[in-house]
Amino acid sequence: MGTAALYALVVALPFAGTSLLLPPVKRFCFARGWLDHPGGRKQHRTPIPRLGGIAFFVSFAVTVLAGVALAPTLTAVPEVRALAPEIANALVEAYRVRPQLLGLLAGALLMFLVGLLDDFLGEKFPVGLKLFGQSAAAFVAVGSGIQVEFTGVPLLNAAVSFLWILGISNAFNFLDNMDGLAVGVAISSAFIFFLNALALDEIFLCLILAAFVGALAGFMRQNLFPAQIFMGDSGALFIGFMLSSLTIIEHYVSPASSSLFPVLMPPLVLAVPLLDTISVIVIRLSERRPIYRGDRCHLSHRLVAAGIPEPQAVKFLLLLTLALGMGALQLANASVARSLWTIAHTGALAALVLGGIALRGSLDRALPKTKSEKPAETL
């Protein structure tokens, strides 16, 4: 009970921090004119503040830094050790992961600042310079020891880690195209990774993920449809960087694992942003358009075009993330046969979703338009 209460406290503190920071951030955006104005492919009807990522970034960073600074003092208190001995022991050993933690926070800050520049400058920010900044952030993380280990080749491990961090960071930037979608998928994914870390007794990682979820949950309250504030590129890139880096730090192979299939858990849990990014890039390349130019070809937009209201489309993708994630959790202790079944199930589910969207779109284009007196159905 003591351990659960401490996890709840770690969630609550950054949740409160984000909630308290959002009002002044919104006032600041209105005062400075840093707003996302309606028009074009955008659906909102009034200007919306677009620097919400500042609130949850600051809240998360302060929570983690305060926790690290206070850990030696707290773990020396007998009452704290008696309340949650597992967490106390993990904090005592936190110095072992200090280089990775510093690399994580330094890389997150750099990625956040790159996104913030993009929020300020917009199209004036050169794409090449933006990619360079993102690459520098990924390099900081990889250089601090945040690297996969499953290839067995150090240079290849570093390359895979670098590309994973860069890819997932941009995938969440792409996914931030509908109210509550990117932050909701991030919270759902982080919750799945928290459950896996908890099962494998990775207590320190559980604390980081709990603080991350709390900071994002405080923002999500005001980002759901109709959104009162947007996270901006700074928030989306920070989220993608954190999830990609934490999935590298986390372990997935338990003593009961019979293969290396558990390392597929991160791409399965993050299948929604990955599928969205891949499908959008394929569409844009096929139409000979720059992949960084926004459009309405994302999964969420295609669901809405198929007749699903925007809030329900977001809920559907969040439930899909949770469904894929819960299935992927089985990989840690699964046999080879069970692992293959889980992967096949995930692939079939993804194909069903993409195929259903494509079929509905084809039918809408092929069938004549008829006026209906019935209201639109919702999920």
N, C-alpha and C positions, 0 to 999 in steps of 0.2 A: 504493500500500500504506500509506503514511504517513497519507493522508487517511482511509482506512477504519479504521485503528487509532485515530485521534483520535475518530472518530464512535463507535467501540466504547467508548472511554474515557468519552465524554459520556453514553452509555447506562449504563455500569457504575457511575459515581459516584452518581447519584441512586437507582439500583437498590439499591446497598449502603446508602445513607442510609435509604431506606424500610424495608429489611429490619431495620436496627438500631433504628429507632424503633418498630416495631410491638410488640415485647414490652413496653416500658415503657408504651405507650399502652394495651395490653390490661390490664396490671396496674392502671393508673390507673382504667380503666373499671370493673373489678371492685371496686376499693376504694371508688369513689364511687357505685357502683350505676347507672352509665350503661350499661344493658344493654337489648337488645331481647329481651323475654320471649316465649316461645311462647304460642300461643293464637289463636283466631279464624281468620283466613285465612292465618296464618303457618304455615310447614311445619317449621321447626326445632324440636327437642324440648328444647333446653337454652338458657339465657340466653346471648346472644352480644354481645360488646362492639360498640358502634355508632358509634365515633368514629375509625374507621380512616383517614378522609380527612385527619385531622391529620398523619399520618405522610407521606403522599405530597405533601401541600401544602407542608409545611416542607422536605422533601427537594428538591422541584423549585425552590422559591423560593430556597433557599440555594445550590443549584447555579448557577442563572442569575445571581444577584447576585454570587457569587464569580467567575463567569466574566467578567462585565462589569467588575468591579473589577480583575481580574488581566490583562485583555486587553492593555492598553498595555505591561505588563511582559513578557508572554509574546511578543508580536509583535516586541518589540525584540531577542529572542534569535535570533541567526543560525541556530542549529540547529533551532529551531522553524519558522522561515520556510522553511528548506530541506526539512524533513520534510513540511510541508503548506502550500505557498505559497498555494493558493486560500483555505483557511480563514484563514490569517494576513492576507491582503488584506481578507477580509470583516470580520474583527475590527477592522482599522484603520479601516474605514469605518462601524463600528457607531454612531458618534456621530450619523450621519444619521437613524437610526431611534430615537434615545433618547427623544423625546417619546412615540412610540407604545409603546415598551417600558415606560416608566414608567406610561403609561395602562393597558397590559395588566396589569401587576403590581398596580397600585392597584385596578383594577376587579376583578381576581381575588381580592384580599384582601377587598374589600367583599362580593363574592358569597359567598365562603367563610364570612365572619362571619355573614351572613344565614342561611346553612344551619346554622351552628353554633348560633345562637339557636333555630332550629327543632328541632334535635336535643335541646337542653336543655329547651325549653318544651313541645314537642309541640303538642297541640291548644290549649294556652293562648296560643300565638303567633298573633295575629290574621292571617287570610289577607290582608287589605288591607295591613297593615304589612309582611308578607313580600313582597308584590308591589311595594310602594314601595321596599323595600331592593334588590330585584332590579333594578328600573328605575333606581335610582341607580347601581348598578354598571355597567349597560349604558350609561348616560349618560356616565359617566366614560370608558369606552372610546371611545365615539363622539366625545366632546369632545376626546379626545387625538389624533384623526385616524384612528382605526380605522373607516374607512367604505368602502363599495363605491363604484365609480366608473362602473359601466356604464350608469346611467340618464341621465347627463349633466346632471341637475338636482341641485344641491347639497342642497337641502332634502329632496328625495325620497331621495337617497343616504343621508342621515342617518337618515331614517325607516325605510328598508329595513334598514339596519344595526342600528338599535335593536331592531326587531322580530325580526330574525334572532337576535341575541344572547339576547334574552329567551326566544324560542321554543325554541332548541336547549338552553339551560340547563335549562329545565323538562322538555324531552323526555328528557334523560338522568336527571333526577330521577324521571320516570315509569318509565324503562327499568330502573331499579335495583330489580327485583322478583324476581330469582332469582340464586342464587349464581354469581358470575363473569360475569354477562351484561353489565352496564353497563361494567365495566372492560375486558372482552374486546372489546366493540364499539369502545370508545374507542381501545384499542391498535391494533386492526385499521384503524380509520379514520385514525389518526395515521400509521400506516405507509404507507398509500396517499398521504396528503398529503406525507409525507417523500419518497417516490419522485417525485412531481410536482415538488416544490421542487428536488430534486436534478437532474432533467432540465432545469429552467429556470435552473440555477445560482443559486438563491436560498440561498446558503450559510448566512447568518446564521439564516434561518428553519429550515433543516435542523438546526442546532445546538439551537434551541429545541425542535423536535419530538423530537429524539433524547433530550434531557433529560426531556421529558414522558413519552415511552414508557418510559424507564428507571425513572422514579419510579412509574409505574402498574404496571409488570411486577413490581416488588418487592412491591407490595400484592396482585397477582393470585394469587401463590403461596398466600396464606392466605385468599383469598376464593373459590376454587373449591370446588365441592361435595365434602364438606360444609364450609361456610364456618366459619372460626375467628374471623372478624371482619368486620363490615360497614363500609362507607364512610360511611354516614349521609347526610343531606341536604347537609351541608357538602361532602363529597367529590363527590357527584353534581353539585351545582350548580357547583362549581369545574371539574369535567371539562367540563361543557356550555359554561361560559363560555369556557374556554381553546380548545376546538375551534371554537366559533362565531367567536371573535375572530381566531384564527389563519387560519381559512379566508377571512376578509375581507382580512387582510394579504397572504396568498399570492396570486400571480398564476397565471392559468390559460391566458391567451392567449399562445401562442408566435408567433414571426415567421411560422411556417408555417400558422397558423390562418386559415381562410377565412371565419370568422363569429364571432359572440359566443357560440356554443353552449358553449364551454369553461366559461363562468361557471356552467353547470348542474352542474359536477362536484361541488361541495359537497353539494347536496341529493341527488344520486345516491349518493355515498359514505355519506351519513348517512340513507339511505332507511329503514333498520330503525328507528331511534328516531323518525323522522318518521311513518312508517306506524303504528307502535305508538301514538304519542300521538294522532294523528288518529282512529284507529279507537276508542281508548278514550274520547276526548271525545265522539264521535258516539254510542257506546253509552250513556254516562252521561246525555247530554242527552236521548236518545230515551226513557230510563227516568226522566227528570225527577229525576236525582240530581245533587248538586254535583260538578263535574268534579275537584275536589281530594280527594274521598273515595276512598280506596283500595278495590280490589276484585280479582277474579281474571279480568278480561276482557282482560288483556294478551296479545300474541301468544304469549309464552312459556307462559303459563297455558293458552291454547287448544291449543297443541301437546301439552302434558302431558295435557290432557283428552282429546285425540285418541288417546292411548295411547303417546306417546313419553316415555321416562323423562327426568327433569329434566336430567341432565348431557348427554344427547343432544340435547335441545331447545336448550340453550345452544350446543352445538357447531354445530348446524344454523344458528342465527342468526348465529354468528360466520363460518361459511363463506359464508353469504348476503351478509354485509357485504363480505367479501373479493372475492367474485365480482362484485358490483355495482361495487365500487371499481376492480377491475382493468379492467372494461369502461369505466368512466368515464375512466380514464387516457388512453384513446385520443382523447378529445375535444380535447386540446391541439393535436394535429397533424392532426386529421381534416378531411376535406372536408365540405361541407354534407350530402351524401348519407350519408356514414359517420356523421356526428353524429346525423342523424335515425334511422339504423338502431340506433345505440347507445341512444338514448332510447327507441325502440320496444321494444328488447330488455329494457331495464330495467323498463319499464311492464308488459310481458308476464310477466316473471318475478315481479314484485310481485303482479300479479293472480292468477298461478298459485298462489302461496303462500297468499294470503288466501282465494282460492276453494277451495283444497284443505282449508284449516282449516275453513271454513264448511261444505263438503260433508260432511267427516267428522263434524262436530258434528251436522249434520242427520240423517245416517245413524244415528249413535249414539242419537239421540232417537227415530227412527222404528222401528228394528229391535228385536225383543224381546231381552231379555238372556238369554244362554245361557252355561252354565258350560263352560269349556274346560280340558282337562288340559295344554295346551301352554303353556310359559312365554312371557312377552311377548317379542316380537322387539325388537331394538335396532338403531339405525342403524349 
